Amino acid sequence: MRGIDKRDEGESDGERLKKVGYERETVKKDEGGEGERVKKEGCEGERVKKEGYKGEKLKNEEGYEGERVKKEGYRGEKLKKEEGCEGERVKKEEENELREACGVFGCVLANRGEAGPVDPVSVAQVICLGLVALQHRGQESAGIVTSEGRNKQNFNCVKGEGLVANIFTEDKLVKLTGDVGIGHSRYSTAGGRDLANAQPFVVHTRHGPLATAHNGELINAEALRKTVLDRGVGLSTKSDSELITQMLSQLPPRGEKTGPDWGARIRHLMEATPTAYSLVMLHGDTVYGIRDPFGNRPLCIGRLMPVGDCNGTARQDLTKPLGWVISSESCAFQSVGATLLREVYPGEIVELSPNGVRSLDIVPRPKPAQPFSEAHGDPNHSDHAGLLQAPPPAFCIFEYVYFARADSIFEGQQVYSVRRRCGRQLAMEAPVEADIISTIPESATPAAIGFSLQSGIPYVEVLCKNRYVGRSFIQPDTRSRQLAVAKKFGALSENLMGQRVVLVDDSIVRGTTVGPIIRLLRQAGAKEVHIRIASPPLQHPCYMGINIPTKGELLANKMPFDELAAYVGANSLQYLSIEGLVKAVREGVVTRNNTPIGHCTACLDGNYPVHLEW
């Protein structure tokens, strides 16, 4: 732990952010940052004056080429695309997978004095490699913003559409100078490829430029948007990212005396919107990490170590970290030469600076507005006087089921182990007589192995995935649509001939992919095909950052469960129970400091952790 501020894990919850050491700086427009031109809505290049903001001037981003998007109905319900806007999805005929919102990453190099770092480290390279490791969380666009210090008036910024490796070529990375920076990868949608939605989002304040990148979706975005607009601040998009950045740019309720109090500003944001987000924020030479009070989205901290230390060949002269990193998932740390320090606690605000890592504050979860018995209609529940305890955390359980990479660590346990336990639990709940166990590559492979270990039936691969096929957009003709699955998968006929197959998958959304796969297996010689799903049926939309479709589009809501097998063409179809999933997840959870455990299962049972505001 040398080289890290001692207050990293032992600091009290009430500690506030230290002042950033300069005030009343002149805000200059960044003429060179790619894609970061800031416009006032309706009047290009002018400043936006904020009412009641003590004269602070802000610039607002006009959304690149003036494109706008309107939402129809609930966020996360069936949304129509007008020209593309972050957080809004377009249903594709062949797009049947779940999509996670985004991945965030940040890096700060340590202050090593006159000696300088032992190994030359490029922050831009570190962030780029981190985003590549988080590519599974978003493939539409990506961006990196770096800073050359606290007294600089402009950030260095590169954004682009497509995969991280294609955007950040060597000539782009050399422009991203500086010892601190943040990055973001955005989920993929059909069409709507608009650079305006790429993050990090940058605004200029009187205290210098401010950049934010976030993963998740604000559950009360419309109410917050109205609050910001009522203060005279123009918003150029429907983006949650712009809304977050503008709220952070405003004075906190109690004001500021000698400079920006970012801790107070962040706390004000968190109290205004309890979930669902993980944020990284860049100002000067400091990166702030913020996880919502319910901990719905993941966020973790790592130490950037010399390569020798990461490979287990530590040298005595390389004991201090080269810097610190923060990421949506710990899987990104190994690829950048970092080691996991810990996860950010729900509601925690952390500061990563050249001097180390500090915990600035922990914002508590809001207490319910009414007693438990009233809120849940339970007349037999006795509420003790004055007992309105804050609800437990609500970490998204589908991070374990589907979204996260198998080598990531959440709550002290590796995702791979959880998925394997889900497979074991599924085998106990839904046994079947069969010859082989297999899976639809690749996220369900650990569950299939767990099912095999528990049942004693051998695990055999039956599908070969073509990893070079792009995403399936609407196919131009019937034949192309019929061949879409065969384009992605090849059947291993020698393993299938005459076999009774149990095919394990992690989830079923609309059910339009599993049917063609079953037909493919039967055509290759399978005698029977039994489907086992290593998660409960999806029955409710998610309004916290996952593009789960409307209730009517979800397969589990279309017909009784006992008719689903015949609908998709399987001999049988069974799901893991909600109780079984929760048991598999919590069996390996490692808590610290007696922190409570809680998981969001709203998409499975409709019990959302907070009241939804629309």
DAJO-V613693 format. One record per residue. N is the residue number from 1. RES is the residue in one letter. PHI is phi as a letter, one per 40 degrees, with the letter a starting at -180 (* if undefined). PSI is psi in whole degrees, -180 to 180 (* if undefined). BURIAL is # if it has 16 or more other C-alpha atoms within 10 Angstrom, else .. Layout:
BEGIN
N_RES_PHI_PSI_BURIAL + N_RES_PHI_PSI_BURIAL
END
This chain:
BEGIN
1_M_*_5_. + 2_R_c_147_. + 3_G_g_-5_# + 4_I_b_136_# + 5_D_d_133_# + 6_K_c_-19_. + 7_R_c_2_. + 8_D_d_-47_# + 9_E_b_-11_. + 10_G_b_6_. + 11_E_c_148_. + 12_S_c_154_. + 13_D_c_-26_. + 14_G_c_-1_. + 15_E_c_140_. + 16_R_b_167_# + 17_L_c_135_# + 18_K_c_149_. + 19_K_c_148_. + 20_V_c_2_# + 21_G_g_13_. + 22_Y_a_153_. + 23_E_a_162_. + 24_R_f_44_. + 25_E_c_147_. + 26_T_c_134_. + 27_V_c_124_# + 28_K_b_146_. + 29_K_c_133_# + 30_D_c_105_# + 31_E_c_-12_. + 32_G_b_-14_. + 33_G_c_123_# + 34_E_c_121_. + 35_G_g_5_# + 36_E_b_25_# + 37_R_c_137_# + 38_V_b_128_# + 39_K_b_149_# + 40_K_c_137_# + 41_E_c_119_# + 42_G_g_-6_. + 43_C_a_97_. + 44_E_c_133_. + 45_G_g_-14_# + 46_E_c_160_. + 47_R_c_151_. + 48_V_b_120_# + 49_K_c_133_# + 50_K_c_130_# + 51_E_c_133_. + 52_G_g_22_. + 53_Y_b_24_. + 54_K_f_39_. + 55_G_g_3_. + 56_E_c_135_# + 57_K_b_135_# + 58_L_b_154_# + 59_K_b_144_# + 60_N_b_144_# + 61_E_c_131_# + 62_E_c_4_# + 63_G_g_17_# + 64_Y_f_105_# + 65_E_g_17_. + 66_G_g_18_. + 67_E_c_142_# + 68_R_b_159_# + 69_V_b_138_# + 70_K_b_142_. + 71_K_c_147_# + 72_E_b_113_. + 73_G_g_-157_. + 74_Y_c_146_. + 75_R_c_134_# + 76_G_g_-17_# + 77_E_c_-172_# + 78_K_c_103_# + 79_L_b_140_# + 80_K_c_142_# + 81_K_c_127_# + 82_E_c_-59_. + 83_E_b_3_. + 84_G_h_122_# + 85_C_a_139_# + 86_E_d_140_# + 87_G_g_-7_# + 88_E_b_136_# + 89_R_b_154_# + 90_V_b_126_# + 91_K_c_126_# + 92_K_b_146_. + 93_E_c_-35_. + 94_E_b_1_# + 95_E_c_98_# + 96_N_b_8_# + 97_E_c_156_. + 98_L_c_151_# + 99_R_b_130_# + 100_E_c_158_# + 101_A_c_-67_# + 102_C_a_173_# + 103_G_b_139_# + 104_V_b_152_# + 105_F_a_144_# + 106_G_a_156_# + 107_C_a_138_# + 108_V_b_127_# + 109_L_c_146_# + 110_A_c_153_# + 111_N_c_108_# + 112_R_b_15_# + 113_G_g_-155_. + 114_E_c_-24_. + 115_A_c_-31_. + 116_G_g_171_. + 117_P_c_144_# + 118_V_c_-46_. + 119_D_b_132_. + 120_P_c_129_. + 121_V_b_130_. + 122_S_c_116_# + 123_V_d_-41_# + 124_A_c_-42_# + 125_Q_c_-42_# + 126_V_c_-47_# + 127_I_c_-41_# + 128_C_c_-46_# + 129_L_c_-36_# + 130_G_c_-41_# + 131_L_c_-34_# + 132_V_c_-41_# + 133_A_c_-23_# + 134_L_c_12_# + 135_Q_d_-28_# + 136_H_c_-17_# + 137_R_c_-9_# + 138_G_i_132_# + 139_Q_b_4_# + 140_E_c_-47_# + 141_S_a_167_# + 142_A_a_159_# + 143_G_a_152_# + 144_I_b_134_# + 145_V_b_130_# + 146_T_b_158_# + 147_S_b_144_# + 148_E_c_11_# + 149_G_i_171_# + 150_R_c_-21_# + 151_N_c_4_. + 152_K_c_141_. + 153_Q_c_-6_# + 154_N_b_149_# + 155_F_c_159_# + 156_N_c_131_# + 157_C_a_136_# + 158_V_b_128_# + 159_K_b_157_# + 160_G_a_167_# + 161_E_c_146_# + 162_G_h_-160_# + 163_L_c_153_# + 164_V_d_-47_# + 165_A_c_-27_. + 166_N_c_-25_. + 167_I_c_-48_# + 168_F_c_76_# + 169_T_c_170_. + 170_E_d_-39_. + 171_D_c_-26_. + 172_K_c_-39_. + 173_L_c_-34_# + 174_V_c_-21_. + 175_K_c_-18_. + 176_L_c_70_# + 177_T_c_160_# + 178_G_h_163_# + 179_D_b_9_# + 180_V_a_146_# + 181_G_a_169_# + 182_I_b_159_# + 183_G_a_167_# + 184_H_a_140_# + 185_S_b_136_# + 186_R_b_146_# + 187_Y_c_163_# + 188_S_c_137_# + 189_T_b_166_# + 190_A_c_128_# + 191_G_g_-158_. + 192_G_f_28_# + 193_R_c_93_# + 194_D_b_122_# + 195_L_c_-19_# + 196_A_c_-26_# + 197_N_c_-8_# + 198_A_c_142_# + 199_Q_b_167_# + 200_P_c_152_# + 201_F_c_132_# + 202_V_b_135_# + 203_V_b_162_# + 204_H_b_132_# + 205_T_b_173_# + 206_R_c_-12_# + 207_H_c_11_# + 208_G_h_175_# + 209_P_c_151_# + 210_L_b_131_# + 211_A_b_140_# + 212_T_b_150_# + 213_A_b_137_# + 214_H_b_155_# + 215_N_b_123_# + 216_G_h_-162_# + 217_E_a_128_# + 218_L_c_129_# + 219_I_c_-17_# + 220_N_b_41_# + 221_A_c_-40_# + 222_E_c_-41_. + 223_A_c_-41_. + 224_L_c_-39_# + 225_R_c_-41_# + 226_K_c_-39_. + 227_T_c_-45_. + 228_V_c_-44_# + 229_L_c_-36_. + 230_D_c_-21_. + 231_R_c_3_. + 232_G_g_12_. + 233_V_c_124_# + 234_G_c_139_# + 235_L_b_131_# + 236_S_c_-14_# + 237_T_b_177_# + 238_K_c_13_# + 239_S_c_132_# + 240_D_c_-33_# + 241_S_c_-45_# + 242_E_c_-41_# + 243_L_c_-46_# + 244_I_c_-46_# + 245_T_c_-41_# + 246_Q_c_-37_# + 247_M_c_-38_# + 248_L_c_-23_# + 249_S_c_-14_# + 250_Q_c_156_# + 251_L_c_140_# + 252_P_c_163_# + 253_P_d_-37_. + 254_R_c_4_. + 255_G_g_-177_. + 256_E_b_142_. + 257_K_c_-53_. + 258_T_b_1_. + 259_G_i_-179_# + 260_P_c_126_# + 261_D_b_87_# + 262_W_c_-30_# + 263_G_c_-43_# + 264_A_c_-38_# + 265_R_c_-44_# + 266_I_c_-43_# + 267_R_c_-40_# + 268_H_c_-42_# + 269_L_c_-46_# + 270_M_c_-34_# + 271_E_c_-26_# + 272_A_c_-26_. + 273_T_a_106_# + 274_P_c_-19_# + 275_T_a_160_# + 276_A_b_121_# + 277_Y_a_151_# + 278_S_b_133_# + 279_L_b_148_# + 280_V_b_138_# + 281_M_b_135_# + 282_L_b_128_# + 283_H_a_125_# + 284_G_g_-122_# + 285_D_b_23_# + 286_T_b_140_# + 287_V_b_132_# + 288_Y_b_136_# + 289_G_b_132_# + 290_I_b_129_# + 291_R_b_133_# + 292_D_c_157_# + 293_P_d_-26_# + 294_F_c_-8_# + 295_G_g_33_# + 296_N_c_-36_# + 297_R_b_144_# + 298_P_c_155_# + 299_L_a_134_# + 300_C_a_161_# + 301_I_b_143_# + 302_G_b_162_# + 303_R_b_127_# + 304_L_c_112_# + 305_M_b_156_# + 306_P_d_149_# + 307_V_d_-38_. + 308_G_c_-39_. + 309_D_c_-39_# + 310_C_c_-29_. + 311_N_c_5_. + 312_G_g_12_. + 313_T_b_58_. + 314_A_c_140_. + 315_R_b_148_. + 316_Q_c_-29_. + 317_D_c_4_. + 318_L_b_51_# + 319_T_c_-21_. + 320_K_c_147_# + 321_P_c_150_# + 322_L_c_-19_# + 323_G_i_-166_# + 324_W_b_148_# + 325_V_b_157_# + 326_I_b_139_# + 327_S_a_156_# + 328_S_c_-35_# + 329_E_b_148_# + 330_S_c_-14_# + 331_C_c_-22_# + 332_A_c_-17_# + 333_F_c_-43_# + 334_Q_c_-38_# + 335_S_c_-16_. + 336_V_b_4_# + 337_G_g_38_# + 338_A_b_160_# + 339_T_b_147_# + 340_L_c_126_# + 341_L_c_-57_# + 342_R_a_171_# + 343_E_c_152_# + 344_V_c_131_# + 345_Y_c_153_# + 346_P_d_130_# + 347_G_g_2_# + 348_E_c_146_# + 349_I_b_120_# + 350_V_b_150_# + 351_E_b_125_# + 352_L_b_116_# + 353_S_b_173_# + 354_P_d_-18_# + 355_N_c_-7_# + 356_G_h_-162_# + 357_V_b_133_# + 358_R_b_144_# + 359_S_c_118_# + 360_L_c_-38_# + 361_D_a_159_# + 362_I_b_118_# + 363_V_c_122_# + 364_P_c_159_# + 365_R_c_142_# + 366_P_c_142_# + 367_K_c_152_. + 368_P_c_153_. + 369_A_c_-13_. + 370_Q_a_159_. + 371_P_d_158_# + 372_F_d_-44_# + 373_S_c_-36_. + 374_E_c_-43_. + 375_A_c_-33_. + 376_H_b_7_. + 377_G_g_37_. + 378_D_b_95_. + 379_P_c_-18_. + 380_N_c_-9_. + 381_H_c_130_. + 382_S_c_118_. + 383_D_c_120_. + 384_H_c_150_. + 385_A_d_126_. + 386_G_g_7_. + 387_L_c_93_. + 388_L_b_77_. + 389_Q_c_149_. + 390_A_c_144_. + 391_P_c_163_# + 392_P_c_170_# + 393_P_d_166_# + 394_A_b_62_# + 395_F_c_132_# + 396_C_c_117_# + 397_I_c_-20_# + 398_F_c_-9_# + 399_E_c_-40_# + 400_Y_c_-42_# + 401_V_c_-44_# + 402_Y_a_-47_# + 403_F_c_-45_# + 404_A_c_155_# + 405_R_c_146_# + 406_A_c_-24_# + 407_D_c_4_. + 408_S_c_157_# + 409_I_b_124_# + 410_F_b_139_# + 411_E_f_37_# + 412_G_g_9_. + 413_Q_b_149_# + 414_Q_c_141_# + 415_V_d_-38_# + 416_Y_d_-44_# + 417_S_c_-38_# + 418_V_c_-45_# + 419_R_c_-36_# + 420_R_c_-39_# + 421_R_c_-35_# + 422_C_c_-40_# + 423_G_c_-41_# + 424_R_c_-46_# + 425_Q_c_-39_# + 426_L_c_-40_# + 427_A_c_-33_# + 428_M_c_-35_. + 429_E_c_-32_. + 430_A_b_66_. + 431_P_c_159_. + 432_V_a_145_# + 433_E_c_121_. + 434_A_a_171_# + 435_D_c_-36_# + 436_I_a_154_# + 437_I_b_136_# + 438_S_a_-172_# + 439_T_a_162_# + 440_I_c_112_# + 441_P_d_143_# + 442_E_b_-19_. + 443_S_c_-21_# + 444_A_c_2_# + 445_T_d_-45_# + 446_P_d_-39_# + 447_A_c_-40_# + 448_A_c_-39_# + 449_I_c_-41_# + 450_G_c_-41_# + 451_F_c_-42_# + 452_S_c_-45_# + 453_L_c_-41_# + 454_Q_c_-39_# + 455_S_c_-21_# + 456_G_g_5_. + 457_I_c_133_# + 458_P_c_146_. + 459_Y_c_126_# + 460_V_b_135_# + 461_E_c_136_# + 462_V_b_-10_# + 463_L_b_137_# + 464_C_b_120_. + 465_K_c_133_# + 466_N_c_107_. + 467_R_c_0_. + 468_Y_b_15_. + 469_V_c_131_. + 470_G_c_-178_. + 471_R_c_148_. + 472_S_c_105_# + 473_F_c_-178_# + 474_I_d_127_. + 475_Q_c_144_. + 476_P_c_-23_. + 477_D_a_170_. + 478_T_c_-43_. + 479_R_c_-42_. + 480_S_c_-40_. + 481_R_c_-41_# + 482_Q_c_-30_. + 483_L_c_4_. + 484_A_c_-44_# + 485_V_c_-42_# + 486_A_c_-25_# + 487_K_c_-31_# + 488_K_c_-34_# + 489_F_b_144_# + 490_G_b_137_# + 491_A_c_135_# + 492_L_c_88_# + 493_S_c_-33_# + 494_E_c_-29_. + 495_N_c_-16_# + 496_L_b_-25_# + 497_M_d_116_. + 498_G_g_11_. + 499_Q_c_148_# + 500_R_c_115_# + 501_V_b_134_# + 502_V_b_114_# + 503_L_b_116_# + 504_V_c_129_# + 505_D_b_163_# + 506_D_c_-28_# + 507_S_a_161_# + 508_I_b_129_# + 509_V_b_-83_# + 510_R_c_-19_# + 511_G_g_10_# + 512_T_c_-8_. + 513_T_c_-39_# + 514_V_c_-34_# + 515_G_d_-53_# + 516_P_c_-33_# + 517_I_c_-41_# + 518_I_c_-43_# + 519_R_c_-38_. + 520_L_c_-42_# + 521_L_c_-40_# + 522_R_c_-41_# + 523_Q_c_-28_. + 524_A_c_0_# + 525_G_h_3_# + 526_A_c_134_# + 527_K_c_-44_. + 528_E_b_149_# + 529_V_b_116_# + 530_H_b_130_# + 531_I_b_131_# + 532_R_b_126_# + 533_I_b_123_# + 534_A_c_32_# + 535_S_a_162_# + 536_P_c_165_# + 537_P_c_135_# + 538_L_c_122_# + 539_Q_b_-7_# + 540_H_b_145_# + 541_P_c_157_# + 542_C_b_134_# + 543_Y_b_20_# + 544_M_b_32_# + 545_G_h_0_# + 546_I_b_136_# + 547_N_c_55_# + 548_I_c_132_# + 549_P_c_-175_# + 550_T_c_161_# + 551_K_d_-38_# + 552_G_c_-25_. + 553_E_c_-18_# + 554_L_c_131_# + 555_L_d_-40_# + 556_A_c_-18_# + 557_N_c_-3_# + 558_K_c_-25_. + 559_M_a_167_. + 560_P_d_151_. + 561_F_d_-35_. + 562_D_c_-5_. + 563_E_b_-6_. + 564_L_c_-39_# + 565_A_d_-48_# + 566_A_c_-34_. + 567_Y_c_-41_. + 568_V_c_-6_# + 569_G_g_21_# + 570_A_c_160_# + 571_N_c_-33_# + 572_S_a_158_# + 573_L_a_124_# + 574_Q_b_146_# + 575_Y_b_158_# + 576_L_c_143_# + 577_S_c_160_# + 578_I_c_-42_. + 579_E_c_-39_. + 580_G_c_-39_# + 581_L_c_-48_# + 582_V_c_-40_# + 583_K_c_-45_. + 584_A_c_-37_# + 585_V_c_-47_# + 586_R_c_-12_. + 587_E_c_-33_. + 588_G_b_9_# + 589_V_c_133_. + 590_V_b_114_. + 591_T_c_155_. + 592_R_b_138_. + 593_N_f_34_. + 594_N_f_33_. + 595_T_c_140_. + 596_P_c_160_. + 597_I_b_139_. + 598_G_a_145_# + 599_H_b_143_# + 600_C_c_122_# + 601_T_b_27_# + 602_A_d_-36_# + 603_C_c_-14_# + 604_L_c_-39_# + 605_D_b_-3_. + 606_G_g_6_. + 607_N_c_92_. + 608_Y_c_144_# + 609_P_c_-20_# + 610_V_b_164_# + 611_H_c_129_. + 612_L_c_133_. + 613_E_b_121_. + 614_W_b_*_.
END
